[in-house]
Amino acid sequence: MTTPGKYLKEVAKEGRRVRWPSREKLWPSIAVVICIALFCAIFLVLEDLTAQSIIQQLEAAFGA
């Protein structure tokens, strides 16, 4: 088992080897991530509202 200090040194060493994207390539990727996150958030809100409506209708129908 490695010590925490050695682990952090290896992480830093590996981080220096990574090819980080340029700003020109980074911004389109950020835009895609934001668009997908917004789409998922809107979808989940609509799904939640639909489920809530169905549950309320079932409660009204069966007197729960």
ZAMIVEX-378747 format. One record per residue: y, x, z of N, C-alpha, C, CB in turn. Coordinates in steps of 0.02 Angstrom, whole numbers, plus 50000, padded with zeros to 5 digits. Glycine has a CB too. Layout:
BEGIN
YXZYXZYXZYXZ;...
end
This chain:
BEGIN
499415004350000500005000050000500625004550000500004995250062;501105002849957501715006949953502215004750006502025006449883;502635009350024503155007750073503725004150039503415014250108;504115000250076504674996650045505165001350010505034992550097;505295007250039505755011950009505505014449941505875017950055;504865016149938504575018449875504575012849823503845020949886;504425006849845504425001149800505115000149769504204994749837;505645000349810506324999349785506525004949737506814998949843;506305011149751506455016649705506125015549638506215023349736;505495013149639505145011749576505465006049538504405010249590;505705001049574506044995449542506684997849508506214989849594;507075002049542507685004749513507525009049452508075008849566;506995013049457506795017349401506605013049340506205021849421;506235007649352506035003249298506634999549269505504998149323;507114997749311507714994449288508124998649241508134992349347;508105005249251508475009749206508135010249138508535016649237;507485008949135507115009249072507205003049028506375010349086;507414997649058507474991249022508024991748970507614985549071;507884988848912508404988348860508774981848871508084988648787;509364982348899509764976448913510104974148850510274977948969;510174967648839510494965148777511244966448777510354957648768;511514966848717512234967648711512574960948725512434970248640;513224961148736513594954948750513554950148691514324956448766;513534952748630513494948448571512844944548569513574952648507;512304947548593511654944148595511574940048658511094949248589;511934941748710511854938348774512154931348775512164942448829;512744930548746513094924048749512704918448714513774924648717;512414919448655512004913948627511414912148671511754915948558;511114917148703510544915748747510774911648808510214922248771;511354913348835511624909548891511764902348870512264912848918;512034901448810512184894648785511544890548778512544895048717;511014893648754510374890148746510104888048815509854894548710;510134892548863509884890948930510284885248961509924897248976;510944885448953511374880048981511214873448947512114881848972;511134873448880510974867248844510304864348866510964868448769;509804868648873509144866248895509184863548966508624871848890;509544866949010509614864649079509964857849082509994869749121;510494857049042510854850549040510404845049013511484851048997;510024846548960509574841548932509054839448983509224844348869;508764844249019508264842649070508564838649127507944849049097;509174840449147509504836749202509624829549181510164840249221;509884828549121510024821749097509374817749091510394821849029;508854820849064508204817549057507934815449125507714822149022;507964819949174507704818249240508104812849275507684824549283;508764812749266509174807449294508984800749263509924808949284;508914800649197508734794349163508034792049184508764795249087;507574796749190506904795049212506914792249283506444801149208;507314795249327507364792949396507664785949399507784797849437;508184784749360508494778149359508014772849333509134778249317;507634774649282507134769949254506604768349306506814772949191;506344773449339505834772349390506114768149448505574779049417;506734769449467507044765549521507114758249500507734768449538;507304757049438507364750149414506694746649413507674750149343;506174750049391505504747049389505264745449460505004751849354;505374749949506505164748749576505544742849606505274755049618;506194742349593506584736749619506334730149589507324737649603;506164730049525505904723949494505224722049523505854724949417;504804727049536504154725549567504244722949637503714731749567;504704725749676504834723349743505094716149742505314727849779;505534714749694505804707949688505254702949668506374707749637;504804705049625504284700649600503744699249653503964703749539;503594704249693503054703549741503294702849813502584709249736;503954702549824504224701349889504084706749942503984694949914;504094712849921503944718249968504554719950009503694724349932;
end
